Amino acid sequence: MNPKSGRPSPTWRAQDRRAARPELWLLAALVVGMLLVEVWQSTRMAELSLTLDQSRSALQQAHVRLEFVRAELERRSTRAELAPLATQLGLAPPDAGQVALLPAEYLAPSEGTARSHSNLLAALAERATRVFVSEARARSRSGS
């Protein structure tokens, strides 16, 4: 049966066909385009992050390898091999004429002066720590 058989269709069955509105299509295309750009940006950021992470791990491996090779070189080199190099760099052990002996007064303060300063400093430090430690103990006992 043909629906358009000459009889008018009742109003409750009338098919109200809306015309395709171009501004809605344009809006939908714009939203889809923005979403695609967002996905592209996040994918590019993930790719750059992965490349950066790979570069960092390669750099870290290179540093570890360098340290290993340096340690291996230091372990293999003997004192006899390094003596000429040390002389060239001025790192040779000093001669007996280069050693200077200093009196004991130049090397350390007298015991009485050192004890009085150390006792004074120890007393001040003890007082300062009592203030902070008692407060910390009070906080831990109260549960906060």
C-alpha positions as CSV (number, residue, x, y, z in Angstrom):
1,M,0.0,0.0,0.0
2,N,1.1,3.4,-0.9
3,P,0.9,5.9,2.0
4,K,0.0,8.7,-0.3
5,S,-3.1,7.2,-1.8
6,G,-5.1,10.3,-2.0
7,R,-6.3,10.4,1.5
8,P,-4.9,13.0,3.8
9,S,-3.0,11.5,6.7
10,P,-4.1,12.3,10.2
11,T,-2.1,15.0,11.9
12,W,-0.9,12.7,14.7
13,R,0.8,10.6,12.0
14,A,2.2,13.4,10.1
15,Q,5.9,13.0,9.7
16,D,7.6,16.2,10.6
17,R,10.8,16.0,8.7
18,R,13.3,18.5,9.8
19,A,15.5,20.0,7.2
20,A,19.2,19.3,7.8
21,R,20.6,22.5,9.3
22,P,24.0,23.4,8.0
23,E,25.0,25.3,11.2
24,L,24.5,22.1,13.2
25,W,26.7,20.1,10.8
26,L,29.3,22.8,11.0
27,L,29.2,22.8,14.8
28,A,29.5,19.0,14.9
29,A,32.4,19.1,12.4
30,L,34.1,21.8,14.6
31,V,33.7,19.7,17.8
32,V,35.0,16.6,16.1
33,G,38.0,18.6,14.7
34,M,38.8,20.0,18.2
35,L,38.6,16.5,19.7
36,L,40.9,15.1,16.9
37,V,43.4,18.0,17.6
38,E,43.3,17.2,21.3
39,V,44.0,13.5,20.7
40,W,46.8,14.4,18.3
41,Q,48.4,16.7,20.9
42,S,48.2,14.2,23.7
43,T,49.7,11.5,21.4
44,R,52.5,13.8,20.4
45,M,53.2,14.6,24.1
46,A,53.3,10.9,25.0
47,E,55.7,10.3,22.1
48,L,57.9,13.1,23.2
49,S,57.8,11.9,26.8
50,L,58.8,8.4,25.7
51,T,61.7,9.8,23.6
52,L,62.9,11.9,26.5
53,D,62.7,8.9,28.9
54,Q,64.7,6.8,26.5
55,S,67.3,9.5,26.1
56,R,67.6,9.8,29.9
57,S,68.0,6.1,30.4
58,A,70.6,6.0,27.6
59,L,72.5,8.9,29.3
60,Q,72.3,7.1,32.6
61,Q,73.6,3.9,31.1
62,A,76.4,5.9,29.5
63,H,77.3,7.5,32.8
64,V,77.3,4.1,34.5
65,R,79.5,2.6,31.8
66,L,81.9,5.5,32.0
67,E,82.2,5.1,35.8
68,F,82.8,1.4,35.3
69,V,85.5,1.9,32.7
70,R,87.2,4.5,34.9
71,A,87.1,2.2,37.9
72,E,88.4,-0.7,35.8
73,L,91.2,1.6,34.5
74,E,92.2,2.7,38.0
75,R,92.1,-0.9,39.2
76,R,94.4,-2.1,36.4
77,S,96.9,0.7,36.5
78,T,99.9,-0.1,38.8
79,R,102.0,2.3,40.9
80,A,105.0,1.8,38.6
81,E,102.9,2.9,35.6
82,L,101.6,6.0,37.4
83,A,104.9,7.2,38.9
84,P,106.1,8.9,35.7
85,L,102.7,10.5,35.2
86,A,102.7,11.8,38.8
87,T,106.1,13.3,38.4
88,Q,105.0,15.1,35.2
89,L,102.0,16.5,37.0
90,G,103.9,17.6,40.1
91,L,102.3,15.0,42.3
92,A,105.4,13.2,43.2
93,P,106.0,12.5,46.9
94,P,107.9,15.3,48.7
95,D,111.6,15.1,49.3
96,A,112.9,15.1,52.8
97,G,113.9,18.8,52.4
98,Q,110.4,19.8,51.5
99,V,108.9,18.5,54.8
100,A,108.4,21.2,57.5
101,L,108.0,20.3,61.1
102,L,105.7,22.5,63.1
103,P,105.6,22.9,66.8
104,A,102.6,21.5,68.7
105,E,101.3,24.9,69.6
106,Y,100.6,25.6,65.9
107,L,98.8,22.4,65.4
108,A,96.2,22.4,68.2
109,P,95.1,24.8,70.9
110,S,96.0,24.1,74.5
111,E,93.8,21.6,76.3
112,G,92.4,24.1,78.9
113,T,91.2,26.5,76.2
114,A,89.7,23.8,74.1
115,R,87.8,22.3,77.0
116,S,86.3,25.5,78.2
117,H,85.1,26.4,74.7
118,S,83.7,22.9,74.1
119,N,82.0,22.8,77.6
120,L,80.4,26.2,76.9
121,L,79.2,25.1,73.5
122,A,78.0,21.8,74.8
123,A,76.0,23.4,77.5
124,L,74.3,25.9,75.1
125,A,73.5,23.1,72.7
126,E,72.0,21.0,75.4
127,R,69.8,23.8,76.6
128,A,68.6,24.5,73.0
129,T,67.8,20.8,72.4
130,R,65.9,20.5,75.6
131,V,63.5,23.2,74.4
132,F,62.8,21.5,71.1
133,V,62.9,17.9,72.4
134,S,60.5,18.5,75.3
135,E,58.0,20.1,72.8
136,A,58.4,17.2,70.4
137,R,57.8,14.7,73.2
138,A,54.7,16.5,74.3
139,R,53.3,16.4,70.8
140,S,54.0,12.7,70.4
141,R,52.2,11.9,73.7
142,S,49.2,13.9,72.8
143,G,48.8,12.1,69.5
144,S,48.9,15.0,67.2
